Amino acid sequence: MPLDYEAARGLLDQLFSEAEQDLLCETAPSLPEGLAEHFEIVFRSNTQAYREVLVGCAIARLQET
């Protein structure tokens, strides 16, 4: 199924706003159990491409559901 770029952009904007509000309120993000360590490894890396791919894959996966 092809990616709906308009919907992906809207979802990314919405999720960014939510994350921004959580950051301003100093609210820690909720992660499924067992994934926090894996996300920590990705975000500790100096390679920005890892984070970009993670976001892209997550958005594509969300559009599948």
PDB file of N, CA, C and O in Angstrom:
ATOM      1  N   MET A   1       0.851  -1.173   0.000  1.00  0.00           N
ATOM      2  CA  MET A   1       0.000   0.000   0.000  1.00  0.00           C
ATOM      3  C   MET A   1       0.900   1.240   0.000  1.00  0.00           C
ATOM      4  O   MET A   1       1.801   1.340   0.832  1.00  0.00           O
ATOM      5  N   PRO A   2       0.670   2.182  -0.918  1.00  0.00           N
ATOM      6  CA  PRO A   2       1.509   3.392  -0.961  1.00  0.00           C
ATOM      7  C   PRO A   2       1.258   4.290   0.241  1.00  0.00           C
ATOM      8  O   PRO A   2       0.170   4.312   0.816  1.00  0.00           O
ATOM      9  N   LEU A   3       2.285   5.018   0.594  1.00  0.00           N
ATOM     10  CA  LEU A   3       2.217   5.920   1.735  1.00  0.00           C
ATOM     11  C   LEU A   3       1.418   7.164   1.366  1.00  0.00           C
ATOM     12  O   LEU A   3       1.674   7.780   0.331  1.00  0.00           O
ATOM     13  N   ASP A   4       0.462   7.536   2.195  1.00  0.00           N
ATOM     14  CA  ASP A   4      -0.320   8.761   2.005  1.00  0.00           C
ATOM     15  C   ASP A   4       0.465   9.898   2.662  1.00  0.00           C
ATOM     16  O   ASP A   4       0.409  10.080   3.878  1.00  0.00           O
ATOM     17  N   TYR A   5       1.195  10.659   1.844  1.00  0.00           N
ATOM     18  CA  TYR A   5       2.089  11.687   2.373  1.00  0.00           C
ATOM     19  C   TYR A   5       1.355  12.813   3.092  1.00  0.00           C
ATOM     20  O   TYR A   5       1.862  13.354   4.075  1.00  0.00           O
ATOM     21  N   GLU A   6       0.176  13.168   2.615  1.00  0.00           N
ATOM     22  CA  GLU A   6      -0.603  14.221   3.290  1.00  0.00           C
ATOM     23  C   GLU A   6      -1.011  13.761   4.693  1.00  0.00           C
ATOM     24  O   GLU A   6      -0.879  14.507   5.663  1.00  0.00           O
ATOM     25  N   ALA A   7      -1.500  12.541   4.784  1.00  0.00           N
ATOM     26  CA  ALA A   7      -1.902  12.005   6.088  1.00  0.00           C
ATOM     27  C   ALA A   7      -0.689  11.842   6.997  1.00  0.00           C
ATOM     28  O   ALA A   7      -0.765  12.115   8.195  1.00  0.00           O
ATOM     29  N   ALA A   8       0.439  11.394   6.422  1.00  0.00           N
ATOM     30  CA  ALA A   8       1.656  11.234   7.216  1.00  0.00           C
ATOM     31  C   ALA A   8       2.116  12.576   7.764  1.00  0.00           C
ATOM     32  O   ALA A   8       2.514  12.671   8.925  1.00  0.00           O
ATOM     33  N   ARG A   9       2.064  13.604   6.941  1.00  0.00           N
ATOM     34  CA  ARG A   9       2.463  14.944   7.380  1.00  0.00           C
ATOM     35  C   ARG A   9       1.547  15.439   8.500  1.00  0.00           C
ATOM     36  O   ARG A   9       2.020  16.002   9.488  1.00  0.00           O
ATOM     37  N   GLY A  10       0.244  15.229   8.348  1.00  0.00           N
ATOM     38  CA  GLY A  10      -0.701  15.625   9.388  1.00  0.00           C
ATOM     39  C   GLY A  10      -0.448  14.895  10.690  1.00  0.00           C
ATOM     40  O   GLY A  10      -0.492  15.492  11.766  1.00  0.00           O
ATOM     41  N   LEU A  11      -0.181  13.593  10.590  1.00  0.00           N
ATOM     42  CA  LEU A  11       0.110  12.797  11.784  1.00  0.00           C
ATOM     43  C   LEU A  11       1.397  13.269  12.451  1.00  0.00           C
ATOM     44  O   LEU A  11       1.463  13.385  13.674  1.00  0.00           O
ATOM     45  N   LEU A  12       2.419  13.540  11.640  1.00  0.00           N
ATOM     46  CA  LEU A  12       3.690  14.018  12.180  1.00  0.00           C
ATOM     47  C   LEU A  12       3.514  15.365  12.877  1.00  0.00           C
ATOM     48  O   LEU A  12       4.069  15.576  13.955  1.00  0.00           O
ATOM     49  N   ASP A  13       2.756  16.269  12.283  1.00  0.00           N
ATOM     50  CA  ASP A  13       2.484  17.563  12.913  1.00  0.00           C
ATOM     51  C   ASP A  13       1.759  17.394  14.244  1.00  0.00           C
ATOM     52  O   ASP A  13       2.101  18.044  15.232  1.00  0.00           O
ATOM     53  N   GLN A  14       0.760  16.519  14.263  1.00  0.00           N
ATOM     54  CA  GLN A  14      -0.020  16.286  15.489  1.00  0.00           C
ATOM     55  C   GLN A  14       0.868  15.694  16.586  1.00  0.00           C
ATOM     56  O   GLN A  14       0.849  16.158  17.726  1.00  0.00           O
ATOM     57  N   LEU A  15       1.641  14.674  16.235  1.00  0.00           N
ATOM     58  CA  LEU A  15       2.493  14.023  17.233  1.00  0.00           C
ATOM     59  C   LEU A  15       3.603  14.941  17.728  1.00  0.00           C
ATOM     60  O   LEU A  15       3.991  14.882  18.895  1.00  0.00           O
ATOM     61  N   PHE A  16       4.113  15.790  16.838  1.00  0.00           N
ATOM     62  CA  PHE A  16       5.138  16.749  17.252  1.00  0.00           C
ATOM     63  C   PHE A  16       4.555  17.735  18.263  1.00  0.00           C
ATOM     64  O   PHE A  16       5.202  18.057  19.259  1.00  0.00           O
ATOM     65  N   SER A  17       3.343  18.211  18.012  1.00  0.00           N
ATOM     66  CA  SER A  17       2.693  19.137  18.947  1.00  0.00           C
ATOM     67  C   SER A  17       2.487  18.487  20.307  1.00  0.00           C
ATOM     68  O   SER A  17       2.707  19.114  21.343  1.00  0.00           O
ATOM     69  N   GLU A  18       2.064  17.230  20.300  1.00  0.00           N
ATOM     70  CA  GLU A  18       1.869  16.512  21.564  1.00  0.00           C
ATOM     71  C   GLU A  18       3.191  16.331  22.302  1.00  0.00           C
ATOM     72  O   GLU A  18       3.261  16.524  23.515  1.00  0.00           O
ATOM     73  N   ALA A  19       4.234  15.961  21.570  1.00  0.00           N
ATOM     74  CA  ALA A  19       5.556  15.779  22.194  1.00  0.00           C
ATOM     75  C   ALA A  19       6.081  17.103  22.735  1.00  0.00           C
ATOM     76  O   ALA A  19       6.693  17.148  23.803  1.00  0.00           O
ATOM     77  N   GLU A  20       5.841  18.175  21.996  1.00  0.00           N
ATOM     78  CA  GLU A  20       6.276  19.505  22.438  1.00  0.00           C
ATOM     79  C   GLU A  20       5.587  19.896  23.742  1.00  0.00           C
ATOM     80  O   GLU A  20       6.222  20.438  24.647  1.00  0.00           O
ATOM     81  N   GLN A  21       4.291  19.621  23.836  1.00  0.00           N
ATOM     82  CA  GLN A  21       3.558  19.922  25.066  1.00  0.00           C
ATOM     83  C   GLN A  21       4.067  19.080  26.230  1.00  0.00           C
ATOM     84  O   GLN A  21       4.219  19.584  27.343  1.00  0.00           O
ATOM     85  N   ASP A  22       4.327  17.808  25.978  1.00  0.00           N
ATOM     86  CA  ASP A  22       4.875  16.946  27.031  1.00  0.00           C
ATOM     87  C   ASP A  22       6.220  17.464  27.518  1.00  0.00           C
ATOM     88  O   ASP A  22       6.501  17.451  28.716  1.00  0.00           O
ATOM     89  N   LEU A  23       7.047  17.919  26.586  1.00  0.00           N
ATOM     90  CA  LEU A  23       8.360  18.451  26.955  1.00  0.00           C
ATOM     91  C   LEU A  23       8.211  19.706  27.803  1.00  0.00           C
ATOM     92  O   LEU A  23       8.911  19.870  28.802  1.00  0.00           O
ATOM     93  N   LEU A  24       7.300  20.591  27.408  1.00  0.00           N
ATOM     94  CA  LEU A  24       7.084  21.825  28.164  1.00  0.00           C
ATOM     95  C   LEU A  24       6.537  21.550  29.566  1.00  0.00           C
ATOM     96  O   LEU A  24       6.832  22.279  30.513  1.00  0.00           O
ATOM     97  N   CYS A  25       5.736  20.487  29.685  1.00  0.00           N
ATOM     98  CA  CYS A  25       5.162  20.109  30.984  1.00  0.00           C
ATOM     99  C   CYS A  25       6.068  19.145  31.748  1.00  0.00           C
ATOM    100  O   CYS A  25       5.721  18.677  32.833  1.00  0.00           O
ATOM    101  N   GLU A  26       7.243  18.852  31.161  1.00  0.00           N
ATOM    102  CA  GLU A  26       8.204  17.923  31.753  1.00  0.00           C
ATOM    103  C   GLU A  26       7.585  16.550  32.021  1.00  0.00           C
ATOM    104  O   GLU A  26       7.856  15.921  33.043  1.00  0.00           O
ATOM    105  N   THR A  27       6.745  16.098  31.079  1.00  0.00           N
ATOM    106  CA  THR A  27       6.109  14.792  31.157  1.00  0.00           C
ATOM    107  C   THR A  27       6.930  13.803  30.348  1.00  0.00           C
ATOM    108  O   THR A  27       7.176  14.019  29.161  1.00  0.00           O
ATOM    109  N   ALA A  28       7.347  12.737  30.974  1.00  0.00           N
ATOM    110  CA  ALA A  28       8.135  11.715  30.275  1.00  0.00           C
ATOM    111  C   ALA A  28       7.245  10.985  29.278  1.00  0.00           C
ATOM    112  O   ALA A  28       6.078  10.721  29.564  1.00  0.00           O
ATOM    113  N   PRO A  29       7.790  10.657  28.104  1.00  0.00           N
ATOM    114  CA  PRO A  29       6.983   9.923  27.121  1.00  0.00           C
ATOM    115  C   PRO A  29       6.694   8.510  27.615  1.00  0.00           C
ATOM    116  O   PRO A  29       7.511   7.895  28.301  1.00  0.00           O
ATOM    117  N   SER A  30       5.528   8.014  27.257  1.00  0.00           N
ATOM    118  CA  SER A  30       5.203   6.632  27.633  1.00  0.00           C
ATOM    119  C   SER A  30       5.612   5.715  26.481  1.00  0.00           C
ATOM    120  O   SER A  30       5.308   5.975  25.317  1.00  0.00           O
ATOM    121  N   LEU A  31       6.297   4.656  26.832  1.00  0.00           N
ATOM    122  CA  LEU A  31       6.761   3.684  25.848  1.00  0.00           C
ATOM    123  C   LEU A  31       6.273   2.307  26.250  1.00  0.00           C
ATOM    124  O   LEU A  31       6.151   2.007  27.437  1.00  0.00           O
ATOM    125  N   PRO A  32       5.995   1.470  25.262  1.00  0.00           N
ATOM    126  CA  PRO A  32       5.624   0.091  25.607  1.00  0.00           C
ATOM    127  C   PRO A  32       6.746  -0.569  26.411  1.00  0.00           C
ATOM    128  O   PRO A  32       7.928  -0.299  26.197  1.00  0.00           O
ATOM    129  N   GLU A  33       6.353  -1.423  27.320  1.00  0.00           N
ATOM    130  CA  GLU A  33       7.329  -2.086  28.191  1.00  0.00           C
ATOM    131  C   GLU A  33       8.368  -2.842  27.366  1.00  0.00           C
ATOM    132  O   GLU A  33       8.032  -3.543  26.411  1.00  0.00           O
ATOM    133  N   GLY A  34       9.609  -2.690  27.743  1.00  0.00           N
ATOM    134  CA  GLY A  34      10.690  -3.377  27.071  1.00  0.00           C
ATOM    135  C   GLY A  34      11.307  -2.617  25.911  1.00  0.00           C
ATOM    136  O   GLY A  34      12.346  -3.028  25.394  1.00  0.00           O
ATOM    137  N   LEU A  35      10.694  -1.517  25.489  1.00  0.00           N
ATOM    138  CA  LEU A  35      11.229  -0.767  24.353  1.00  0.00           C
ATOM    139  C   LEU A  35      12.061   0.439  24.755  1.00  0.00           C
ATOM    140  O   LEU A  35      12.817   0.964  23.937  1.00  0.00           O
ATOM    141  N   ALA A  36      11.940   0.882  25.977  1.00  0.00           N
ATOM    142  CA  ALA A  36      12.651   2.082  26.418  1.00  0.00           C
ATOM    143  C   ALA A  36      14.155   1.955  26.207  1.00  0.00           C
ATOM    144  O   ALA A  36      14.799   2.900  25.750  1.00  0.00           O
ATOM    145  N   GLU A  37      14.716   0.805  26.534  1.00  0.00           N
ATOM    146  CA  GLU A  37      16.160   0.591  26.384  1.00  0.00           C
ATOM    147  C   GLU A  37      16.571   0.684  24.910  1.00  0.00           C
ATOM    148  O   GLU A  37      17.620   1.241  24.589  1.00  0.00           O
ATOM    149  N   HIS A  38      15.751   0.143  24.031  1.00  0.00           N
ATOM    150  CA  HIS A  38      16.063   0.170  22.603  1.00  0.00           C
ATOM    151  C   HIS A  38      16.000   1.598  22.048  1.00  0.00           C
ATOM    152  O   HIS A  38      16.853   1.999  21.256  1.00  0.00           O
ATOM    153  N   PHE A  39      15.000   2.350  22.464  1.00  0.00           N
ATOM    154  CA  PHE A  39      14.899   3.742  22.031  1.00  0.00           C
ATOM    155  C   PHE A  39      16.066   4.561  22.564  1.00  0.00           C
ATOM    156  O   PHE A  39      16.587   5.438  21.875  1.00  0.00           O
ATOM    157  N   GLU A  40      16.466   4.274  23.780  1.00  0.00           N
ATOM    158  CA  GLU A  40      17.599   4.981  24.392  1.00  0.00           C
ATOM    159  C   GLU A  40      18.867   4.783  23.564  1.00  0.00           C
ATOM    160  O   GLU A  40      19.634   5.725  23.361  1.00  0.00           O
ATOM    161  N   ILE A  41      19.083   3.577  23.097  1.00  0.00           N
ATOM    162  CA  ILE A  41      20.262   3.293  22.263  1.00  0.00           C
ATOM    163  C   ILE A  41      20.214   4.101  20.971  1.00  0.00           C
ATOM    164  O   ILE A  41      21.219   4.687  20.570  1.00  0.00           O
ATOM    165  N   VAL A  42      19.064   4.135  20.322  1.00  0.00           N
ATOM    166  CA  VAL A  42      18.928   4.877  19.058  1.00  0.00           C
ATOM    167  C   VAL A  42      19.146   6.366  19.289  1.00  0.00           C
ATOM    168  O   VAL A  42      19.854   7.012  18.516  1.00  0.00           O
ATOM    169  N   PHE A  43      18.556   6.913  20.329  1.00  0.00           N
ATOM    170  CA  PHE A  43      18.650   8.355  20.552  1.00  0.00           C
ATOM    171  C   PHE A  43      19.977   8.782  21.160  1.00  0.00           C
ATOM    172  O   PHE A  43      20.304   9.969  21.161  1.00  0.00           O
ATOM    173  N   ARG A  44      20.738   7.835  21.675  1.00  0.00           N
ATOM    174  CA  ARG A  44      22.076   8.136  22.177  1.00  0.00           C
ATOM    175  C   ARG A  44      23.086   8.261  21.036  1.00  0.00           C
ATOM    176  O   ARG A  44      24.145   8.866  21.202  1.00  0.00           O
ATOM    177  N   SER A  45      22.760   7.698  19.900  1.00  0.00           N
ATOM    178  CA  SER A  45      23.661   7.702  18.745  1.00  0.00           C
ATOM    179  C   SER A  45      23.818   9.116  18.172  1.00  0.00           C
ATOM    180  O   SER A  45      22.883   9.916  18.195  1.00  0.00           O
ATOM    181  N   ASN A  46      25.010   9.401  17.663  1.00  0.00           N
ATOM    182  CA  ASN A  46      25.251  10.676  16.986  1.00  0.00           C
ATOM    183  C   ASN A  46      24.766  10.665  15.544  1.00  0.00           C
ATOM    184  O   ASN A  46      24.805  11.695  14.871  1.00  0.00           O
ATOM    185  N   THR A  47      24.308   9.506  15.059  1.00  0.00           N
ATOM    186  CA  THR A  47      23.856   9.365  13.682  1.00  0.00           C
ATOM    187  C   THR A  47      22.381   9.732  13.584  1.00  0.00           C
ATOM    188  O   THR A  47      21.515   8.962  14.000  1.00  0.00           O
ATOM    189  N   GLN A  48      22.099  10.905  13.035  1.00  0.00           N
ATOM    190  CA  GLN A  48      20.729  11.407  12.948  1.00  0.00           C
ATOM    191  C   GLN A  48      19.855  10.521  12.065  1.00  0.00           C
ATOM    192  O   GLN A  48      18.647  10.426  12.283  1.00  0.00           O
ATOM    193  N   ALA A  49      20.453   9.880  11.080  1.00  0.00           N
ATOM    194  CA  ALA A  49      19.678   9.039  10.162  1.00  0.00           C
ATOM    195  C   ALA A  49      18.924   7.936  10.902  1.00  0.00           C
ATOM    196  O   ALA A  49      17.824   7.567  10.492  1.00  0.00           O
ATOM    197  N   TYR A  50      19.492   7.402  11.983  1.00  0.00           N
ATOM    198  CA  TYR A  50      18.800   6.374  12.752  1.00  0.00           C
ATOM    199  C   TYR A  50      17.474   6.902  13.283  1.00  0.00           C
ATOM    200  O   TYR A  50      16.447   6.227  13.203  1.00  0.00           O
ATOM    201  N   ARG A  51      17.507   8.104  13.820  1.00  0.00           N
ATOM    202  CA  ARG A  51      16.284   8.692  14.373  1.00  0.00           C
ATOM    203  C   ARG A  51      15.280   8.994  13.272  1.00  0.00           C
ATOM    204  O   ARG A  51      14.081   8.786  13.454  1.00  0.00           O
ATOM    205  N   GLU A  52      15.756   9.482  12.136  1.00  0.00           N
ATOM    206  CA  GLU A  52      14.860   9.797  11.021  1.00  0.00           C
ATOM    207  C   GLU A  52      14.181   8.533  10.492  1.00  0.00           C
ATOM    208  O   GLU A  52      12.987   8.545  10.190  1.00  0.00           O
ATOM    209  N   VAL A  53      14.934   7.459  10.382  1.00  0.00           N
ATOM    210  CA  VAL A  53      14.367   6.197   9.912  1.00  0.00           C
ATOM    211  C   VAL A  53      13.352   5.674  10.921  1.00  0.00           C
ATOM    212  O   VAL A  53      12.299   5.168  10.533  1.00  0.00           O
ATOM    213  N   LEU A  54      13.654   5.790  12.201  1.00  0.00           N
ATOM    214  CA  LEU A  54      12.740   5.330  13.238  1.00  0.00           C
ATOM    215  C   LEU A  54      11.407   6.072  13.139  1.00  0.00           C
ATOM    216  O   LEU A  54      10.347   5.451  13.209  1.00  0.00           O
ATOM    217  N   VAL A  55      11.453   7.378  12.981  1.00  0.00           N
ATOM    218  CA  VAL A  55      10.223   8.170  12.859  1.00  0.00           C
ATOM    219  C   VAL A  55       9.471   7.786  11.591  1.00  0.00           C
ATOM    220  O   VAL A  55       8.254   7.601  11.619  1.00  0.00           O
ATOM    221  N   GLY A  56      10.193   7.668  10.484  1.00  0.00           N
ATOM    222  CA  GLY A  56       9.547   7.303   9.224  1.00  0.00           C
ATOM    223  C   GLY A  56       8.880   5.943   9.284  1.00  0.00           C
ATOM    224  O   GLY A  56       7.751   5.784   8.820  1.00  0.00           O
ATOM    225  N   CYS A  57       9.560   4.971   9.846  1.00  0.00           N
ATOM    226  CA  CYS A  57       8.991   3.627   9.966  1.00  0.00           C
ATOM    227  C   CYS A  57       7.775   3.622  10.892  1.00  0.00           C
ATOM    228  O   CYS A  57       6.783   2.943  10.624  1.00  0.00           O
ATOM    229  N   ALA A  58       7.859   4.377  11.972  1.00  0.00           N
ATOM    230  CA  ALA A  58       6.736   4.441  12.912  1.00  0.00           C
ATOM    231  C   ALA A  58       5.500   5.048  12.240  1.00  0.00           C
ATOM    232  O   ALA A  58       4.386   4.558  12.424  1.00  0.00           O
ATOM    233  N   ILE A  59       5.701   6.105  11.469  1.00  0.00           N
ATOM    234  CA  ILE A  59       4.566   6.736  10.787  1.00  0.00           C
ATOM    235  C   ILE A  59       3.982   5.796   9.738  1.00  0.00           C
ATOM    236  O   ILE A  59       2.761   5.679   9.631  1.00  0.00           O
ATOM    237  N   ALA A  60       4.829   5.127   8.966  1.00  0.00           N
ATOM    238  CA  ALA A  60       4.342   4.168   7.980  1.00  0.00           C
ATOM    239  C   ALA A  60       3.562   3.049   8.655  1.00  0.00           C
ATOM    240  O   ALA A  60       2.521   2.620   8.157  1.00  0.00           O
ATOM    241  N   ARG A  61       4.063   2.584   9.778  1.00  0.00           N
ATOM    242  CA  ARG A  61       3.381   1.514  10.516  1.00  0.00           C
ATOM    243  C   ARG A  61       2.036   1.974  11.053  1.00  0.00           C
ATOM    244  O   ARG A  61       1.062   1.221  11.021  1.00  0.00           O
ATOM    245  N   LEU A  62       1.976   3.207  11.548  1.00  0.00           N
ATOM    246  CA  LEU A  62       0.715   3.746  12.053  1.00  0.00           C
ATOM    247  C   LEU A  62      -0.319   3.879  10.941  1.00  0.00           C
ATOM    248  O   LEU A  62      -1.513   3.699  11.178  1.00  0.00           O
ATOM    249  N   GLN A  63       0.133   4.192   9.735  1.00  0.00           N
ATOM    250  CA  GLN A  63      -0.807   4.317   8.608  1.00  0.00           C
ATOM    251  C   GLN A  63      -1.363   2.966   8.189  1.00  0.00           C
ATOM    252  O   GLN A  63      -2.453   2.901   7.622  1.00  0.00           O
ATOM    253  N   GLU A  64      -0.638   1.886   8.456  1.00  0.00           N
ATOM    254  CA  GLU A  64      -1.120   0.554   8.111  1.00  0.00           C
ATOM    255  C   GLU A  64      -2.290   0.129   8.979  1.00  0.00           C
ATOM    256  O   GLU A  64      -3.108  -0.687   8.556  1.00  0.00           O
ATOM    257  N   THR A  65      -2.381   0.672  10.187  1.00  0.00           N
ATOM    258  CA  THR A  65      -3.440   0.247  11.114  1.00  0.00           C
ATOM    259  C   THR A  65      -4.694   1.058  10.932  1.00  0.00           C
ATOM    260  O   THR A  65      -5.682   0.833  11.630  1.00  0.00           O
TER     261      THR A  65
END
